[in-house]
Amino acid sequence: MGRDEIIERLRTKTGNEMRLAEKIATIDHGRPSVFLAKLNHVLLAICLIQSSLAVWATYYHVVPLDESFGWLGIAVIVLLTVLYFIGLAKLSFKGYASFVLFCVMATAHYVYFFSFVPVISIVGVLLAVSGGALSYTMKVRLFPHMGFMGARKDEAGEYIFE
């Protein structure tokens, strides 16, 4: 089956140009290279280290002030870490995209608390920025066509992405 037949079949299943472009962009391209697999392992380690730092900081700085709120925060951190870890381990587009957003939020959080706990904030910012940059790099390398808004035929009858 050729490229045009595959795109035509996907077009009939989606019925929308934007969904067609998203479906084509997020197609699983098989196994990543050894280099990308190693980078993904580093990203998984950063995710776990970042989570461990957040749990430790919450335990020592929030639990003494408000125990129930602190333990709830630790439970949320653990739950989010499990979900992000699964998304990153599965090499999914949504896993990488959501982890990038999480790293942006974590960076803002650590910058806000810099005056209270400067050492933890500096380490947290470094982990969040490196995790976000690495996650974005992996997302762009594994899904290079993401960002196209449509697929249409040109004058020659070939499909183009725009």
N, C-alpha and C positions, 0 to 999 in steps of 0.2 A: 504494500500500500504506500502510495507516494505522499509527499508533504501536503499537496493540495487536497487529496482525499481525506487525510487525517483532519485538516482544518475544517473542511466541509462537514465532516461527521461531528466534530466538536461544536460547530456553529449551529447545527440542527438541535443538539442537546442543550445548548445554553440559551439561544434565542436573543442574546444581547451582546453587542460589540464589546462593551466594557468587561462583561463576565468572560467572554471568549478570550480576550487579551490576558486577563488574570489567570484563567485556567491554563493557557499556553505558557505563561511566565512561571507558574509554580509547578510545572510538570517535573516529576522526579527524574533526574538525569543519571540515575544509577549511582554506583559507588564513587565517592570523592577520591581524589588522589591521596597518596600517602601523606603529603605535606599538609593538605587540608584536614585530613583525619587527625594528625598530630596537633594542628592548631585548634581543632575542636576539643581535643583532650585538655589542652591548656585552658581553653575557655570554660570547660566544665570544672576544672580545678579552681579557676578564679571565682566562679559562681559559688562553689562550696566555701572558699576562704572568705568571700564577701559575706556570705550568710553567717558563717561562724563569728566573724567580727561583729555583725549586727546583733546576734544573740548574746554574745559576751557583753557588748556595750549596754544592751537593754537590761540584762541581768544585774549588772553592777551599778547602773545609773538610773534606771526607771523603777525596778522592782522595790528598792528601799523606800522610794517616795510614795508609790501607789502599787501595792502588790497585785491586785486583780488586773489592773490595766497593764502592768508589766508582763504578767504571764499571758495575757491575751495577745500582746504584741509579739511575744516569743512564738506563740502558736501560729499567728499569721505569717511571721517570717519563715517558719518551718514549712508551712503549707505552700507559700509562694515559691520557696526554694525547690520543693519537690516538683511543682508544676513547671517551673522554668527549666529544671534539670531534665525532665522528660522531653520538653520541647527542643532543647538543645541537643540531647542525645539522639533524638529521632531525625536530626538535621532538617527540621521543618521551617518553612518561611515564617510562619506565625510565631514559632519559638524564638527565632532570632530577632524578629521585629519587636515582640513584646519585651524581650530582654534588653534591647537597646533603650526602649522607653523607660524600663525600670532603672537602668543605669543613669539616665538623665535625671530621674526623680531622686535617686539615691545621692547623686552628686549635689543636687540642690539641698537635700536634707543635711548632708555632712557640712556643707558650706554654712548653712544656717546655724548649726551647733558648734561652729569653730570656737566661739568665745567661751563656751562651757568646757569642752574637751578637745583641745587643739591637736594632740597627738593622734587620737582616734579619728578625728576629722581629716587630718592630712592623709593617713593611711587609707581611710574610707574613700576619699576623693581619688586617690591614685588607683585603687582597686576598681572603683566604679568607672572612671574614665578609660582605663585599660580594658575592662570587660566590655564596655559599650563600643569602643573602637574595634576591638577584635570581633565582636558579634556583628557589627556592621560590615566589616571586611568579609567575614564568612558569608553573610547574607548576599552581598554583592557578587562574590565569586560563585556561589552555588546557584543563585537565581539572577543571572545577568539581564534577563529581559523584563524584570519587574519594573513597573513604572509606565509601561505603554498603556494608553487608554483605549485603544481600539485596533481592530484588524480589518482591513478592507482590501478589495482588489484594485490594482492599478490599471492603467490603460492596456497593458500587455496580458492582463488576466492573472497575474501573480499576486499572491497575498503579501501585503506589507503591514508592518506594525507602526502605529503612530502614537 
